[in-house]
Amino acid sequence: MISWFRKLAQSWVAKVLFVLLILSFGIWGIEDVVRNIWQETAVVRMEGSRIEVPEAQAAARRELQRIQRQLGPSFEPDASIRQAVAAQAVNGLIQEHAQRIEARKMGLATPDEQVAEYVRAIPSFQMGGSFSRAILDQFLRQNDMSEAMFLQIVRADLERMQLIGAVRAGAPAPEILTRALFRWERERRVARVAELPLLSAPEPEAPTDAQLQRFHANNPDRFSTPEMREAVVAVLSPELLAEQVEVTEEELHAAFENRRGQLGTAERRTLEQALLPTEEAARTLAANWAQNPDFAAITQAAEAAGGTALSLGTVAQGELPVPELAEAAFAAPEGGVTSPVQSPFGWHVLRVVSIQPGQEVRFEEVRDRLRQEVATEKAADLTFDRANRIEDAIAGGATLEEAARQFGMAVATLRMDAQGNDAEGAPVPLPVPVAGRQEAIRAVFAAEPGQAPRLQELRSADAFVAVELRQVIAPALKPFEEVEADVRLAFLTDARRRHQEERAAALLAAVQGGQALEAAAAAANIPSERMGPVGRQPQQPQPGTPAVPPELLPILFTLKPNEPTMVPTRDGFVVAQLLEIVPPERAEEDAALSSARRTVQAQAAEDLEAQFAAALRDRAAPRISPTLMQQVVP
């Protein structure tokens, strides 16, 4: 039998089987690699570049965060908005890549030194007049970016600025267009205006009970209870978990050392400075200043030597822009004069007028505060870990209340309307931080019946919230007896509005029939006033001067002379007739033309940039993968 196996192993059939077996194990071990050989990973392919999924996902997240910061906590993106954000982010990347390709073709480059200098000069990364690495790191964490990614974005932006700057530099400002814009902006108009406020309408006839009940039934949206929702709301936040976090003595002392400058009060000094053009003049003035502290005399001496002198006020060491200057100023005693210090501006001499000593705090004084801060910081990491475990528990079949009890969430079952009020109109207490209340309410009213709860981060508060919708109580018409007073008031208000609308329509018809508004209004016993000249932008009128109703102003600039119009306003109705179009005054033409010319040139530059960008995009011929775009949606 053994000899038979040996002969079989030497046959070509066995060798083929062994090769197939080895290949199958090899492919099984590198399954992902083999499978991905023919799998597309680029969201966009274009001539000379490609945009991979991770790059597009990061851009979409940044774009969504930017929009959320701009619109505030009231903004709640739904699925369609997220898809639009993803498309906008990808289109932005396509534009950047197309411009980058063109920059490479033109040989544009940005040295590392220039990139670093640009980053250090960004105002939002400054603290006390100097670059703060800590602020940059915080920015990178908030935007989910590495330093290399950020520097690459800055480099590409600087190259784009070189490229686009050359295009925008040739933007023209045609004189005929400039003058047309000037006339349009400075044009003013005069009108005769008749206002018919609701309050001036006569008292309507008292309605019958039958009229009120019919009005009540015909306007259910005005006299119904709001939609109410019953839901379980659970919240997870670092504050809730802070008590569960252990903070060691070593961590407290380390936090104290790291925050010593923030816990205490920095020393501040009142300084006077003289700036001289030469070192010799600075040394002479320093010697004289040490003998005679009279600042008026020093000011005269500095100006005679071709320099200046001024008081710097009371400053901390970090607020002085030149490190060498700050070091010299804070090393000198009170009343002392520093040796000359050179900067790019010249030679500085400083005198310390007075010193406000800094105040340091002892560790024991801030121990409890430090413990709370460190615990909250550590709890923030724990919060994300708990959030993942809560989502796993809910996916495994646990109810929201069960998951909340298991993982230490604050939970409440409540019933409220879209304003967060109960049936009596009182605010419903929510187990969320105050800053996140409105977001939590929107989450309750965004939930769908039967939808499994999921954790979502509250952007306005450092917390997570999950909602399990129990019941939707539809609006219901309130009984007539409960809202009779409101129904009566609404009925009378509508009657006044109908009365004033009929009078306004009749007045408009009279003017359209050939009468002047002044005469037609006088015949109808409706007061009218001549208003203007007014410009396109509403301005505060002079005391005693009637103001054009804001609802009328934009329509007024669409009328032809003597043309009338009728406009509903917040207080009633307005009928107006354009009397005169006032051209710009000659005296203001020069200054205004200069402003209009800058506006035209800026708009022309934007148009040129847009056309150039569109041409680069067309040349790059981007091809977007619809399938991979679904992975980009944030």
Phi, psi and omega in degrees: 000317180296318180295328178294319178297323179296317179296321180295321181295335181271355182281161180291331178297315180294321180297320178297318179297318178298318179297316178297321179295317179297317180297320181296317178294322180295315180293323178299323182286334180241040185305314183298320182294314182295317182296326184277355181299319182257009182268132180285133179239357181260124176294322181228130169250136180214166182294108176096001181195171176207150180246115182279163182302311182302320179297317180293321179297316179297319179295321179294320178297316180297320181294319179294319178297321179297315180295321180295319177295324183288319184269345176088179185294344180286345181282126180233101184287129174265188185297320181293322178294318180297322177295319178295322178296317179298316179297319179295318179296317180294319177298322176297319178295321178301316180296316180298315181296320180297319178291325178295320178299316180294322179297319178296319179298325181274358178078020179284142179209155179235115181297155179302321182297321180291322177298313180297319179296320180296316180296316181295337182269356180294123186301324183289349177259012183261147172216121181064029178086003180225161183294135180245115178294326181297320180294320178298315180299319178296319178299318180295320179294317182295329183258009176054051182230148170273165180297321181297320178298315182296315180296325178294322177296317179297315181300314180296324180292320177296320177294321178296321179298322177296316184291309183289327179300322179293325179290314183291335184297336182265015183292129180270166173226084184302137184297321182294322178289322179299315181291325178295318178294320178300314180295321180295316183291322188264357180295142178232159185224149178242137183217155168264127188234130174242121181255138179236082181288152180297327184293338180270358179289147179294157180295123180294162176294139182301130182284153174278166177298323180295319178296317180296317181294323177292319177298320178298316182288328183278351181233061183296331181294338182269342186229029180251158173290150177287162173298132178247149178229136174254126186210156170264124180244123179239140186231138175235125183215158177301326180298323179292325184267352185300323181292341180271355184265135177266130179243122183277164177297323180297320179292323178295315180294322178296318178295322179297317180293319182292332186249015184303319180293332180276331184283325181264188177249125182289148175295139179233145183229141173269121189237148169241144186227142169239135180243119184242155183281336184230157180292322181298314179296323181293319180293320178298315181293323180297318179296317179294322182294323179295331180274326184227106184281006182295112185290329178297318178294321179295322179298316178296318181294319180295317180293325178294331180271006178089015181242199179220165175219142179202162177270132179271354182077198180260121186224158170269165185298321182289349182272350177277130189289333183258117184304318181296323179293318179296319181296317180293318183295323184267003173261340182281151178282170177297130184084355182277160179243134182280160169288158181301136178239130183268142173219175177300345182267347182140209182250124184257141170231130184240146172238132179274107182285313180205163182231129171256105185300146174285159181240119178262145179258151177274155183303317183295332181290333183242014184302310182296319179296317179297319181299318180294318181293314181294319179297320180294321178295317178292325180293334178298318176294320180295327180298316180294321178296314179297322181301317178297319181290326177294317179298321177295320180295317180294319178296333179278001176111356180288145174285166180296321179295320178295315179296322180296316179295322183291324188247016172073034177272153170278131187223146178207145172256126188216164177229128185204167174263185185291347175265001180083020181253156177275188184296334179271359179089008179269145179299135178276129178290126179249142181278047182233158172303150184304320183295337183260009185299309183296323177297318180295320178297317178296325178295321178297317183274358172264346181291148179253145178301134179082356181282135178293139180293148175219148180285136172226144183281135174275116184288330182275355178213148182280079185197166173243147178227144174229143184233132173242107184284123181265318188201144173246117179262111185293155176300147179225140180294125179291146177302143183304322183298328182286328188241021184303318181296318178294321179296317180298315180298316180295321179297314181293322178296318178294324179295318178296319180296318179297320181296312182290328178293320179294319178295318180295319180295321178294320178295317178299317180297322179295319180291320178294337178278358175120350179281153171284147182299323181299314181290318181295320179292319179296320179295328180269005180060039177246122180294144176224156181223149172275124183237141176116182004291141178235148177267180182292329180267126181296137180230157179292121182288160176294149179304132180086355180261130180294144181260140176290128178305136184299331179290335182275329191304308182296327180288328181302327183274007174254355185273156171265159179307135180073000179280133180264167176206161177229131186227127171287141179237177179296329185260351182163238181220156178227136170243130184225154175226125179290126181260321190204142172253118185261116179288165179298149178283146183295328185295331183265005189293316186299308181294318182292323178298321178298318177295317179295323180296320178295321179296315180297318181294319179296318179293320178297321178297319178295320179296317178299316179298318180296319179294319179297316180296320179295322179294319178296320179296316179298321180294324181286340178050063182291142177236113185265135178272111180299326181294311182288338177299331179295332178283345183275334184303122184285000000 
